[in-house]
């Protein structure tokens, strides 16, 4: 049995009266020891203890669900507040699933009342329970596979490429040379993209690009991230000893769509992280980024034309593997995706479990 939102419920009279018709206080039990379990990105189970008194008169549960940042007290203010759930009294634990108010990776507070529906349609209610806090989970692989399928629809044809590249400022590369033994080191991914992405704020890696210009087959000469560009041959990061994972699909209120992929050397810490959380892709047969071996043993690489790929490599990269040179184009800051928020209204890249 699932709890349902009371958004469209039309209760008449004094719905939240705590007195019976003769004016005496109803002795409905107050929920105690509330427990939240089986938390996903858009559902949870809730149960509690109750005293035996008047238990048989309970017909409904009122559940007050609020985002934690809402400072308002957990009380019914009027009868049509969509964050309040009304559920028939069913055996516990009870599942709250698919409610429009639930979003991934979001902190909530919840409190419960027991209620008894009266003959005139009014409700007698208990006092509110204590307020419990919990946080919804990240997207599961089921949800990520839904995003993956949406991304595949618009990926477009595959174009050949030969290098991965990363733009940064001079200070970044100076620091890598002087303080990091000539290496670029992984850092924790920011919160750009889907709010429920399991890699945001958790996965450590280095962002690379591989998109090429259609007319030249080479990387574009503009970048939002800095005028210096590190280029490395594709096979240094992507080869048969590398696993490839789908990480996210999003846009930023523009026509451009971004796909985040993760490259992780087999058996690495990053590989172990991704295996538990992300859909794995066949490196030789997918719609976004491929590595195929020719008969002579050489590798050939292709990327999707119609999405912008953001490739996260999970291990340190030695600058000696490639070159650092200045680009001839412009630094287009407006195209930066650092901590970019996903457009929640886009039908192309959103799924139905919140933002």
URWOHU-V917650 format. One record per pair of residues at least 4 apart in sequence whose C-alpha atoms are under 6 Angstrom apart, sorted by the first residue. I is the first residue (numbers start at 1). J is the second residue. Records with the same first field share a line. If there is no record, write none. Layout:
I=J, J
This chain:
2=95, 96
3=87, 96
4=85, 86
5=85
6=85, 86
7=80, 82
14=122
15=122, 123
16=123
17=124
18=124, 125
19=23, 24, 25, 26
20=24
28=54, 126
29=50, 51
30=126, 127, 129
31=48, 49, 50, 129
32=48, 49
33=48, 49
34=47, 48
35=46, 47
36=45, 46
37=45
38=44, 45
39=43, 44
40=136, 137
41=104, 136, 137, 138, 139
42=98, 102, 103
43=96, 97
44=95, 96
45=93, 94, 95
46=93, 94
47=92, 93
57=116
58=115, 116
59=89, 116
60=87, 88, 89, 115
61=86, 87, 89, 113, 114, 115
62=85, 86, 112, 113
63=84, 85, 111, 112
64=84, 110, 111
65=83, 84, 109, 110
66=108, 109
67=107, 108
68=107, 108, 109
103=354
104=136, 137, 138, 196
105=136, 137, 138, 196
106=135, 136
107=134, 135
108=133, 134, 135
109=132, 133
110=131, 132
111=129, 131
112=128, 129
113=126, 128
114=125, 126
115=124, 125
116=123, 124
117=122, 123
118=122, 123
138=196, 197, 198
139=143, 196, 197
141=145, 278
152=287
155=304, 306, 307
156=304, 305, 306
157=304, 305
158=302, 303, 304, 305
159=302, 303
160=301, 302
161=301, 302
162=234
163=232, 233, 234
164=209, 210, 231, 232, 234
165=208, 209, 230, 231
166=208, 229, 230
167=225, 226, 228, 229
168=225, 226, 228
169=226, 228
175=179
176=180, 182, 183, 184
177=181, 182
182=318, 319
183=317, 318, 319
184=316, 317
185=316
186=204, 205, 206, 316
187=204, 205
188=201, 202, 203, 204
189=200, 201, 203, 204
190=200, 201, 339
191=200, 339
192=339, 340, 341
193=250, 341, 342
194=342
195=355
199=203
205=312, 313, 314
206=312, 313
207=311, 312
208=311
209=310, 311
212=217, 218, 219
213=217, 218, 219, 220
221=327, 328, 329
222=329, 330, 331
223=331, 332
224=331, 332, 333, 335, 336
227=326, 327
228=325, 326
229=324, 325
230=323, 324
231=322, 323
232=322
234=238
235=239
238=242
241=266
242=264, 265, 266
243=263, 264, 266
244=262, 263, 280, 281
245=261, 262, 279, 280, 281
246=261, 279
247=260, 261
248=259, 260
249=258, 259
250=257, 258, 342, 349
251=257, 342, 343
252=342, 343
253=343
257=307
258=307, 308, 309
259=309
260=309, 310, 311
261=311
262=311, 312
263=312, 313
264=270, 271, 314
267=271
270=314
274=278
283=290, 291
284=290, 291, 292
288=303, 304
289=302, 303
290=301, 302
291=300, 301
292=299, 300
293=297, 298, 299
294=298
344=355
